[in-house]
Amino acid sequence: MLHMINTLLKWIVNGIILNVLWLLTVFPVIYLIYNLFFIENSQVFFINFATILVLIPLTVFPATIAILAVVRNWFIHGQDIVPIRLYFKYVRENYRKSLLLGMLFSFLITSQASSLWLGLSKDIILLTIGAIVLLLFLIAILIFSLAFSVDQHLTIPTLVKNAILLTLAKPIHAVTLVLTNTILIYLGLQYAMFVAPFVLATACSIFSFYYFKQLARFV
C-alpha cells in the first residue's frame, strides 16, 4: 500500500515538474497568443501572428517531443531519474528533428486552418466539413509522428509515413485521440485553470503516448 502511494506521489510530483518545464519553454508562444485577443491594430496582429508561426517550430515542437520522450522513459525505466535532466537532454538530442517536423506541420496545419476559415467566412458547407475532417486527421498524423520520433530511430520521411499509415489503419481511433486531447485541454482551461499549468501538458502526453503504443501493437 505504501509502495503504491509512493509511486503515485512520484508520478504526480515528476509530472508537475515536467509540465512546468514544458510551460517555461513554450511561454513566449503562449504569451503572444494571449496578446492576440487584445490587439486591435491589424498590422500589429499580423506581426504577432507571424512571430508565433516562427516560434512554434523553435519552441513548441522541441518541448513537446522532449516531454513525450520523458514519458516514454518513465513507461520503460520508471521515474528514478530526475525529469529536469531528462527533459533538457531530449530537447538537445532531438532539436534538429523537432525543428524540421515543426516547420512541416506548422505549414500544413496553417494551410488547412486557412481553408477552414475560408469555408466558415464564405459559408461554404462542403469546404468547411472537408477542412474539419482533414484537420482532425492532420493533427492525428502530427501526434503519431511525434510519438514515432521518440519511440523509434527513424528518419523524418519514414516516421511521417508510418504516422500516415497508422492513421489510415485506425481512423476512428486517430480521431478519438485528437478529440480526447481537445476535451482534456478544454476542460482543463475552462474548469481547472488553477491546475492546468501544472498538469495539462503532462496528462495529454501520457495519454497520447499510451494510446499510441496500444494502437501501434496492432498495426
FENNORNOR-V350238 format. One line per field, one symbol per residue. phi: phi as a letter, one per 40 degrees, with the letter a starting at -180 (. if undefined). A space follows every 50 residues. Layout:
# FENNORNOR-V350238
phi: ???
This chain:
# FENNORNOR-V350238
phi: .cccccccccccccccdcccccccccddcccccccdcbcbcccccccccc cccccdccbcccccccccccdcccccbgbcccccccdcccdccbcccccc ccccccccccccccccccccccfccccccccccccccccccccccccccc cbcbccdccccccccccccbccccccdccccccdccccccbaccbdcbbc cccccccccccdcccccbb
